[in-house]
Amino acid sequence: MLQTWRKPAKLFSDFNTLQFAGVMGMVLLAVLFLFMPISVVCGGGIAVDLPKVIHPTSMAWADREDAMIVNVTRDGRVYFGSEQVVPHSLPVKIADRLKDHSVERKLYIKADMRARYGVVKQVLDGARAAGLLRVAFLVDQRRPTLISSTQLP
């Protein structure tokens, strides 16, 4: 009997671009989420990018529910707790809150790092007009930079 020899199948390489694009899209999203500036969502869904400092002081009392917190967003909106207020009406709101004697007589300000100083100054003036002398700014801790051995003297 005669044997018939088959031709071997040709090897081919095919690059599936659809799957490659899907994987690279997921990698790009992961990189963007890791390196984007993180916004702190305050009470009421208010997003504020807090300034970063090297040596912050811990303020555990700011996490209490009855703490007086004023949020200043980068576009100049001011929130007392979760309620949006006009900066010149802030002293009245603070004075109403201070009528309760169990409330701490300290105001915590979460100002966006890109907020204009004029709006923050209006908030500070409002706190002073309401009779508050203790004001604290809430910030994030800056990550320490690593110094390589080649940079040391």
C-alpha positions, 0 to 999 in steps of 0.5 A: 500500500502506498502511503500518502504523506500529508503536508505539515500545517504551516505555523502562523503567528497572529497578534490579537489586537483586541485582547491586547487593547483590553489589557493595556486599557486596564493597565492604564486605568490602574496607573491613573488611579494609583497616581491621581491626587486623592480627594477627601470626601467630606460630610455630604459628599463634598470633595476637597483636596487637602494640602500636604505637609511634612509634620502634621499634628493629629486631631482626633476630635475632628472625627466626631459627629458634633465637631464644627467643620467648615469645608472650602472647595476650590471653586469658592463654595463654603459648607458648614457641616453638609449645608452650603452657606454664604461666608458672611452668614457663617458667624450666625451659624457658628453662634447658633451651634455654640449655644449647645454647651456640649459642643467643642469650642473649636472650628476645623477648616478643610480648605482645598489646596487650590482654594483662594485665600480670600474665601478662607480669610472670610471663613476665619473672619466669620469664626472670629466674629462668632467668638471662636479663637481656636481654629485648626486647619485639617491637612494630609501628611506628605509622603517622605521622599527617599534619599539615595546614597548618591545624594548624601554628602 
